[in-house]
């Protein structure tokens, strides 16, 4: 049974209000499929009755469950390899020079889902920063369930098979029954927190590198601009912003400039690009 137009409108308005995600018409089947497990877990015989009860008696906890269910959580280890290659070949060598006095770097994995990207960044820094350097990585997501999963740092065999080399599995994971858990040594440099990128962000120390990949595609232009402005306030003047392959700041926020970074592109605050770094239009 497909959602009625009224039911789909209720869900899409809720998701738009709480997460700024646009659910276009035609997504009725997807929404219903995602909400069936939620309705069953709460003891409701159907999605229709679950939504009807929620409209009669608004419940913030159950509304959050809808947001969690409809947030796309597609992820893998070292997803889209080129940004990680750019990090090791272009970004880190520059940061090692510019941060020589502090010997510390801070990275942010925004929309970090279940944590694979944040821990992939940790592995990259562990292997490519010079001895004696320190790093901090913060992962954030709008889904409470994903934040809990990322903090648990435990993954199934199927999950670790998605992009993780066997040598790094052996080095940075330990067995936990039928699962694999990130070692304490790697976990101590990574933290996670719940965060909605479309609302005013909390005060934090700025970051040297921000991975904001495959997030903007779910927003309209106005929300994309808000997110980019929010992120800019937490990016150091000479920091680096990585977006997804299908995303850009061009035509949305002129404060950024696209630059070549190895075989991919990154974004930097305009007029803060060091000499010798190639610009792309």
Secondary structure by P-SEA (a helix, b strand, c coil): ccccaaaaaaaaaaaaaaccccccccaaaaaaaaaaaaaaaaccccaaaaaaaaaacccaaaaaaaaaaaccccccccccaaaaaaaacccaaaaaaaaccccbbbbbbccccccaaaaaaaaaaaccccccccbbbbbbcccaaaaaaaaacccccccccccccaaaaacccccccccccccccccccbbbbbbcccccccccccccbbbbccccccccaaaaaaaaaaaaaaccccbbbbbccccccccccccbbbbbccccccccccccccccccccc
